[in-house]
Amino acid sequence: MISRLQDFKTSGFQDYYKWIFSILMVFGVFLLGYQSEQSSFGIIFSSYTMLFVVYGFIFWLIKSEKDILFFLGLGVILRVVLVIPLPHLSDDVYRFIWDGRLWLNGINPFTHLPSYYIENQISLVGIDGSLYEKLNSPKYFTIYPPVHQLSFYISAYLFPHSIYGNALVLKLINFLFELTTIFYLWKILVKEKLIPNINPKNIILYVLNPLILIELVGNLHFEAAMICFLTMALYYILKHQNHKSAVFFALSIASKLLPLMFLPFIIKRIGWKKSLVYFSIIGVFLILMFLPLYDPQFVANFGSSLNLYFQRFEFNASFYYISRWIGYQIYGWNKIQDYGPLLSLVTPIGIGIFFLWERKPKNFTLPIAMLFAFTLYLSMATIIHPWYIALLVLFAAMSRFRYPIIWSYMITLTYINYSYPSYHENLWIVVFEYIVVYGYLIWELLISKNRFQNHPHFQYIDNQTKT
């Protein structure tokens, strides 16, 4: 069987294979983007499974830059297909529209809860009870930072009364973010080969990853913006153009605050003196971008929403669920108020240890440092939605680690929670997911160390360990 597969691989990647795989990818994307709802677990999981199988074969069979270009084109086409429909697997879009229409009315969405406008019967353009009923968190303050809010305003300005129009504009914005990410990944991995010993076809790991396709463009999650600007920041730091890198790093933070955790790794690569300039540029741009959002209630309301992620919300967690179970055994109730914030401290401590441990790391190992920092963050988080894995997929494309790809498939199992008559989290699925993901991670780190021994990052670690 293995010899036949090898014969198939070496017999030449004929054009009709490309078209067969392309048609299957379009079909799977069509099912997920047009024919499925959150409760349609059978369609969702079977479609994702087919897409990941085809995706794996495509990556395995690619052997030339011509093949890479063909499938980059397919990746763009699939994103175009997903721009058209309303998101069916996520209802976050309605909060995006709500925030944008508040800006259109000259109101800062961080000032009041959505319920305030309905309960007080305040008449606003585009704001009404029907939109309010679609919100999944009407009793919580918005948490979306400046890049999101600007996008929301643009969509509301262009379509103040059309939900579909709003969603279409937002999807087009995410589509442009994704095109930019692909362009800069092409420059990093294929055109300029800025990361040593990484196969250029790794770009396909991101471009055709089914989770990336469905969650970022199809389901309209703005991780696309964070990933776009972070990819640009990485490109310019690899080119030793630190000032440009700092600007795009600031934009990435202004899209989602998570890239803040990566800043310590910059210090070790460009030095303390240059880091002060780098961080100053980031600070100035963040102040300029957050300034339009500021009012007396902004800090308190924005902070209270962030705290919810550590003190109230639970979904698909790993180590937190273990600590929660221990808390039930000891205290008899859920101790999320204590364990959530406590586990969140593990990430900065872990990053601090890694920061002290690294010795003269190279710029091209920065994606690996970010990969493990973000993995640690997700491991300690109380809530991990499928689109949270998107950033790990980006780092996988820039490294030889594949556990993020495994995770991007396994996490699609969590859609089973919406298939029951009333929402219910299936903890057996969670256990299965993390056994597979952490098992594969351990395998990559320990058992298959020889697989990575030629990578400069690991050679350097080994040398440092010996000295």
C-alpha positions as CSV (number, residue, x, y, z in Angstrom):
1,M,0.0,0.0,0.0
2,I,2.8,2.4,1.0
3,S,4.7,1.6,-2.2
4,R,1.6,2.3,-4.3
5,L,1.1,5.7,-2.6
6,Q,4.8,6.5,-3.3
7,D,4.3,5.5,-6.9
8,F,1.3,7.7,-7.1
9,K,3.3,10.6,-5.6
10,T,6.3,10.2,-7.9
11,S,4.3,9.4,-11.1
12,G,3.8,13.1,-11.6
13,F,1.2,15.4,-10.2
14,Q,-1.1,15.4,-13.2
15,D,-3.5,18.3,-13.9
16,Y,-6.6,16.2,-13.5
17,Y,-5.6,15.3,-9.9
18,K,-5.4,19.0,-9.1
19,W,-8.8,19.6,-10.6
20,I,-10.3,16.6,-8.7
21,F,-9.0,17.9,-5.4
22,S,-10.1,21.4,-6.2
23,I,-13.6,20.3,-6.9
24,L,-13.7,18.4,-3.7
25,M,-12.5,21.4,-1.7
26,V,-15.1,23.7,-3.4
27,F,-17.8,21.1,-2.6
28,G,-16.8,20.8,1.1
29,V,-16.6,24.6,1.5
30,F,-20.0,25.0,-0.2
31,L,-21.5,22.5,2.3
32,L,-20.1,24.3,5.3
33,G,-20.7,27.8,4.0
34,Y,-24.1,27.4,2.5
35,Q,-25.8,24.2,3.7
36,S,-25.0,23.9,7.4
37,E,-26.2,25.4,10.7
38,Q,-24.6,25.2,14.1
39,S,-26.9,22.2,14.9
40,S,-25.9,20.3,11.7
41,F,-23.1,18.3,13.3
42,G,-23.3,15.5,10.8
43,I,-22.8,17.8,7.8
44,I,-20.2,19.9,9.6
45,F,-18.0,17.0,10.8
46,S,-18.3,15.0,7.6
47,S,-17.5,18.0,5.5
48,Y,-14.6,19.0,7.6
49,T,-13.3,15.4,7.6
50,M,-13.4,15.3,3.8
51,L,-11.7,18.7,3.5
52,F,-8.9,17.8,5.9
53,V,-8.3,14.5,4.0
54,V,-8.1,16.3,0.7
55,Y,-6.0,19.1,2.3
56,G,-3.5,16.4,3.5
57,F,-3.2,14.8,0.1
58,I,-2.7,18.1,-1.6
59,F,0.1,19.0,0.8
60,W,1.7,15.6,0.5
61,L,1.7,15.6,-3.3
62,I,2.9,19.1,-4.0
63,K,6.4,19.0,-5.5
64,S,7.0,22.2,-7.4
65,E,6.4,25.9,-7.2
66,K,3.9,25.6,-10.0
67,D,1.8,23.3,-7.8
68,I,2.1,25.8,-5.0
69,L,0.9,28.6,-7.2
70,F,-2.0,26.5,-8.4
71,F,-3.3,25.8,-4.9
72,L,-2.7,29.4,-3.8
73,G,-5.1,30.3,-6.5
74,L,-7.5,27.7,-5.2
75,G,-7.2,29.2,-1.7
76,V,-8.2,32.6,-3.0
77,I,-11.2,31.2,-4.9
78,L,-12.4,29.3,-1.9
79,R,-12.3,32.5,0.1
80,V,-14.3,34.3,-2.6
81,V,-16.9,31.5,-2.4
82,L,-17.2,32.0,1.4
83,V,-17.6,35.8,1.1
84,I,-21.1,35.6,-0.3
85,P,-23.3,33.8,2.3
86,L,-24.2,35.1,5.8
87,P,-22.3,33.3,8.6
88,H,-24.3,30.2,9.6
89,L,-21.9,28.6,12.2
90,S,-21.5,31.8,14.3
91,D,-23.7,34.6,15.4
92,D,-20.9,37.0,16.4
93,V,-21.6,39.0,13.3
94,Y,-24.7,40.6,14.9
95,R,-22.6,42.2,17.7
96,F,-20.3,43.5,15.0
97,I,-23.2,45.1,13.2
98,W,-24.6,46.5,16.5
99,D,-21.3,48.2,17.4
100,G,-21.0,49.6,13.9
101,R,-24.4,51.1,14.0
102,L,-23.8,52.6,17.4
103,W,-20.8,54.4,15.9
104,L,-23.0,55.5,13.0
105,N,-25.3,57.2,15.6
106,G,-22.3,58.9,17.2
107,I,-22.3,56.6,20.2
108,N,-19.3,54.8,21.7
109,P,-20.3,51.1,22.1
110,F,-18.2,50.8,25.2
111,T,-20.4,53.3,27.1
112,H,-23.5,51.2,27.7
113,L,-24.7,47.7,27.5
114,P,-27.0,46.8,24.5
115,S,-29.9,46.3,26.8
116,Y,-29.7,50.0,27.9
117,Y,-30.9,51.2,24.5
118,I,-33.8,48.7,24.3
119,E,-34.9,49.1,27.9
120,N,-34.9,52.9,27.6
121,Q,-36.5,52.8,24.1
122,I,-33.9,55.0,22.6
123,S,-34.5,55.6,18.9
124,L,-31.4,55.0,16.8
125,V,-30.7,54.5,13.1
126,G,-30.4,50.7,12.5
127,I,-30.8,49.7,16.1
128,D,-34.0,47.9,17.0
129,G,-35.4,44.9,18.9
130,S,-35.0,42.5,16.0
131,L,-31.2,43.1,15.9
132,Y,-31.0,43.0,19.7
133,E,-32.6,39.5,19.8
134,K,-29.8,38.2,17.6
135,L,-27.0,39.2,20.0
136,N,-25.4,36.3,21.8
137,S,-24.1,38.5,24.7
138,P,-26.5,41.5,25.1
139,K,-25.8,41.8,28.8
140,Y,-22.0,42.2,28.4
141,F,-19.9,45.1,27.1
142,T,-18.2,44.8,23.8
143,I,-14.6,43.6,23.8
144,Y,-13.6,44.4,20.2
145,P,-10.6,46.7,19.9
146,P,-9.9,49.5,17.3
147,V,-9.3,47.6,14.1
148,H,-12.6,45.7,14.6
149,Q,-14.5,48.9,15.5
150,L,-13.3,50.7,12.4
151,S,-14.4,47.8,10.2
152,F,-17.8,47.8,12.0
153,Y,-18.2,51.5,11.3
154,I,-17.3,51.2,7.6
155,S,-19.9,48.4,7.1
156,A,-22.6,50.4,9.0
157,Y,-21.8,53.5,7.0
158,L,-22.2,51.7,3.7
159,F,-25.3,49.7,4.8
160,P,-27.0,51.3,7.8
161,H,-30.2,49.1,7.4
162,S,-29.1,45.9,5.8
163,I,-27.7,43.0,7.9
164,Y,-26.6,41.2,4.8
165,G,-24.9,44.3,3.4
166,N,-23.1,44.8,6.7
167,A,-21.9,41.2,6.7
168,L,-20.8,41.3,3.1
169,V,-18.6,44.4,3.7
170,L,-17.1,42.8,6.8
171,K,-16.4,39.6,4.9
172,L,-14.8,41.6,2.1
173,I,-12.6,43.3,4.7
174,N,-11.6,39.9,6.2
175,F,-11.0,38.7,2.7
176,L,-8.5,41.5,2.1
177,F,-6.8,40.7,5.4
178,E,-6.4,37.1,4.2
179,L,-5.1,38.1,0.8
180,T,-2.5,40.2,2.5
181,T,-1.5,37.3,4.9
182,I,-1.1,35.0,1.9
183,F,1.0,37.6,0.1
184,Y,3.4,38.1,3.0
185,L,3.6,34.3,3.7
186,W,4.6,33.9,0.1
187,K,7.4,36.4,0.5
188,I,8.6,34.7,3.8
189,L,8.3,31.1,2.7
190,V,8.6,30.9,-1.0
191,K,10.0,34.0,-2.7
192,E,12.7,35.1,-0.2
193,K,12.9,31.9,1.9
194,L,13.5,33.9,5.1
195,I,13.2,30.9,7.4
196,P,15.9,28.3,6.8
197,N,15.1,24.6,6.2
198,I,11.4,25.2,5.8
199,N,9.8,23.8,2.7
200,P,8.1,26.5,0.6
201,K,5.0,24.3,0.3
202,N,4.4,24.9,4.0
203,I,2.4,28.0,2.8
204,I,-0.4,25.6,1.8
205,L,-0.7,24.5,5.4
206,Y,-2.2,27.9,6.1
207,V,-3.8,28.8,2.7
208,L,-5.9,25.6,2.4
209,N,-6.5,24.8,6.0
210,P,-10.2,24.1,6.3
211,L,-10.5,25.8,9.7
212,I,-8.9,28.9,8.4
213,L,-11.2,29.0,5.4
214,I,-14.4,28.5,7.3
215,E,-13.8,30.4,10.5
216,L,-12.0,33.5,9.3
217,V,-13.9,34.3,6.1
218,G,-16.9,32.0,6.3
219,N,-17.8,32.7,9.9
220,L,-16.3,36.2,9.9
221,H,-13.9,36.1,12.8
222,F,-11.4,39.0,13.0
223,E,-8.5,36.8,14.0
224,A,-7.9,37.4,10.2
225,A,-6.8,41.0,11.0
226,M,-4.5,40.0,13.9
227,I,-2.9,37.3,11.8
228,C,-2.5,39.6,8.8
229,F,-0.7,42.3,10.7
230,L,1.4,39.9,12.8
231,T,2.6,38.2,9.5
232,M,3.6,41.6,8.2
233,A,5.4,42.4,11.5
234,L,7.3,39.0,11.3
235,Y,8.2,39.7,7.7
236,Y,9.8,43.0,8.4
237,I,11.6,41.8,11.5
238,L,13.0,39.0,9.4
239,K,14.2,41.7,7.0
240,H,15.7,43.7,9.9
241,Q,13.3,46.6,9.2
242,N,12.3,47.0,12.9
243,H,10.4,50.3,12.6
244,K,8.0,48.9,10.0
245,S,7.7,45.7,12.0
246,A,6.7,47.7,15.1
247,V,3.9,49.6,13.2
248,F,2.3,46.3,12.1
249,F,2.8,44.7,15.4
250,A,0.9,47.6,16.9
251,L,-1.9,47.0,14.4
252,S,-2.0,43.4,15.3
253,I,-2.4,44.2,19.0
254,A,-5.1,46.7,18.0
255,S,-6.9,43.9,16.3
256,K,-6.7,41.6,19.3
257,L,-4.6,42.1,22.5
258,L,-3.1,38.6,22.4
259,P,0.1,39.5,20.5
260,L,1.2,41.5,23.6
261,M,2.5,38.2,25.0
262,F,5.0,37.9,22.2
263,L,6.8,41.2,23.0
264,P,9.5,39.7,25.3
265,F,10.8,37.5,22.5
266,I,11.5,40.7,20.5
267,I,13.9,41.9,23.2
268,K,16.2,38.8,22.9
269,R,16.3,39.2,19.1
270,I,17.0,42.9,18.6
271,G,18.5,43.9,22.0
272,W,17.3,46.1,24.8
273,K,18.2,49.4,23.2
274,K,16.4,48.8,19.9
275,S,13.6,47.2,21.8
276,L,12.9,50.5,23.6
277,V,12.5,52.2,20.2
278,Y,10.4,49.3,18.9
279,F,8.1,49.4,22.0
280,S,7.9,53.2,21.8
281,I,6.6,53.0,18.3
282,I,4.1,50.3,19.3
283,G,3.0,52.5,22.3
284,V,2.5,55.6,20.2
285,F,0.4,53.8,17.6
286,L,-1.7,52.0,20.2
287,I,-2.5,55.3,21.9
288,L,-3.5,56.9,18.6
289,M,-5.7,53.9,17.7
290,F,-7.4,53.5,21.1
291,L,-7.9,57.2,21.6
292,P,-11.1,57.4,19.6
293,L,-12.6,54.7,21.8
294,Y,-11.8,56.4,25.1
295,D,-14.4,57.8,27.4
296,P,-14.6,57.8,31.2
297,Q,-16.3,54.3,31.2
298,F,-14.0,52.7,28.6
299,V,-11.3,51.2,30.8
300,A,-13.8,49.8,33.4
301,N,-16.2,48.4,30.9
302,F,-13.6,47.0,28.5
303,G,-11.8,45.4,31.5
304,S,-15.0,43.9,32.9
305,S,-15.7,42.2,29.6
306,L,-12.2,40.8,29.5
307,N,-12.5,39.4,33.0
308,L,-15.5,37.4,31.9
309,Y,-13.2,35.2,29.9
310,F,-11.4,34.2,33.0
311,Q,-14.2,34.2,35.6
312,R,-17.5,33.1,33.9
313,F,-17.2,31.7,30.4
314,E,-16.2,28.0,29.9
315,F,-15.8,26.2,26.7
316,N,-13.5,23.4,25.4
317,A,-10.8,24.0,28.1
318,S,-8.1,21.5,29.0
319,F,-6.1,22.2,32.2
320,Y,-8.9,24.4,33.5
321,Y,-11.4,21.6,33.3
322,I,-9.0,19.4,35.3
323,S,-8.7,22.1,38.0
324,R,-12.4,22.6,37.9
325,W,-12.9,18.9,38.6
326,I,-10.4,19.0,41.5
327,G,-12.3,22.0,42.9
328,Y,-15.6,20.1,42.8
329,Q,-14.0,17.2,44.7
330,I,-12.6,19.6,47.4
331,Y,-15.2,22.3,47.7
332,G,-18.3,20.9,46.0
333,W,-18.8,23.8,43.5
334,N,-17.2,25.5,40.5
335,K,-14.3,27.7,41.5
336,I,-13.9,29.4,38.1
337,Q,-13.6,32.8,39.8
338,D,-10.4,31.6,41.5
339,Y,-9.0,29.1,39.1
340,G,-9.6,31.1,35.9
341,P,-7.5,34.1,36.9
342,L,-4.9,31.8,38.6
343,L,-4.4,29.8,35.5
344,S,-4.1,33.0,33.4
345,L,-1.0,33.8,35.4
346,V,0.7,30.6,34.2
347,T,1.2,32.1,30.7
348,P,3.3,35.2,31.7
349,I,5.3,33.1,34.1
350,G,5.9,30.5,31.4
351,I,6.9,33.1,28.9
352,G,9.2,34.7,31.5
353,I,10.9,31.3,32.0
354,F,11.3,30.8,28.2
355,F,12.6,34.4,27.9
356,L,15.3,33.7,30.5
357,W,16.1,30.3,29.0
358,E,16.6,31.4,25.4
359,R,20.2,32.4,24.6
360,K,20.9,34.5,21.5
361,P,17.9,33.3,19.6
362,K,17.6,34.1,15.9
363,N,14.9,36.2,14.2
364,F,13.8,33.1,12.2
365,T,13.1,31.2,15.3
366,L,10.6,33.8,16.5
367,P,7.5,31.9,15.1
368,I,8.5,28.9,17.1
369,A,8.8,30.9,20.3
370,M,5.4,32.5,19.6
371,L,4.0,29.0,18.8
372,F,4.8,27.6,22.2
373,A,3.8,30.8,24.0
374,F,0.4,30.7,22.4
375,T,0.0,27.0,23.0
376,L,0.7,27.6,26.7
377,Y,-1.9,30.4,26.7
378,L,-4.6,28.2,25.1
379,S,-3.7,25.3,27.5
380,M,-4.5,27.5,30.5
381,A,-7.5,29.3,29.0
382,T,-11.1,28.7,30.2
383,I,-12.6,29.1,26.8
384,I,-11.2,27.9,23.4
385,H,-13.4,28.3,20.3
386,P,-12.3,26.8,17.0
387,W,-11.1,30.1,15.5
388,Y,-8.7,30.5,18.4
389,I,-6.5,27.9,16.8
390,A,-6.0,30.0,13.6
391,L,-2.9,31.7,14.9
392,L,-1.3,28.3,15.7
393,V,-1.9,27.3,12.1
394,L,0.1,30.3,11.0
395,F,3.0,29.4,13.2
396,A,2.8,25.8,12.0
397,A,3.3,27.0,8.4
398,M,6.5,28.8,9.6
399,S,7.9,25.7,11.5
400,R,8.1,22.0,11.3
401,F,5.5,21.4,14.0
402,R,2.2,19.9,12.9
403,Y,0.2,19.5,16.1
404,P,-1.6,22.8,15.3
405,I,-2.9,21.2,12.1
406,I,-4.1,18.2,14.2
407,W,-5.8,20.5,16.6
408,S,-7.4,22.5,13.8
409,Y,-9.2,19.3,12.8
410,M,-9.9,17.9,16.3
411,I,-11.5,21.1,17.5
412,T,-14.2,20.8,14.9
413,L,-15.7,18.0,17.0
414,T,-16.9,20.7,19.5
415,Y,-19.7,21.6,17.1
416,I,-21.4,18.5,18.5
417,N,-22.4,20.6,21.5
418,Y,-24.9,22.6,19.4
419,S,-26.6,19.4,18.0
420,Y,-28.4,18.5,21.2
421,P,-32.0,19.7,21.8
422,S,-30.5,22.2,24.3
423,Y,-26.9,23.3,24.3
424,H,-24.7,20.8,26.2
425,E,-20.9,20.4,26.3
426,N,-19.9,16.9,25.6
427,L,-16.8,16.4,27.9
428,W,-16.0,13.0,26.4
429,I,-15.3,14.9,23.1
430,V,-13.1,17.4,25.0
431,V,-11.1,14.6,26.6
432,F,-10.7,12.8,23.2
433,E,-9.6,16.1,21.5
434,Y,-6.8,16.8,24.1
435,I,-5.6,13.3,24.3
436,V,-4.9,13.4,20.5
437,V,-3.6,16.9,20.4
438,Y,-1.3,16.7,23.5
439,G,-0.3,13.2,22.5
440,Y,0.9,14.4,19.1
441,L,2.6,17.4,20.6
442,I,4.6,15.1,23.0
443,W,5.4,12.8,20.1
444,E,6.8,15.7,18.1
445,L,8.8,17.1,21.0
446,L,10.2,13.8,22.3
447,I,9.9,10.7,20.2
448,S,10.5,12.3,16.9
449,K,13.2,14.7,17.9
450,N,15.4,13.4,15.1
451,R,12.8,14.7,12.7
452,F,13.7,18.2,13.7
453,Q,17.4,17.8,14.5
454,N,18.5,19.6,11.3
455,H,16.4,22.7,12.1
456,P,18.7,25.5,13.2
457,H,16.5,26.3,16.2
458,F,16.9,22.8,17.7
459,Q,20.6,22.7,16.8
460,Y,21.1,25.8,18.8
461,I,19.1,24.5,21.8
462,D,21.2,21.4,21.8
463,N,24.4,23.3,21.7
464,Q,23.3,25.6,24.5
465,T,22.3,22.5,26.6
466,K,25.8,21.0,26.1
467,T,27.5,24.1,27.1
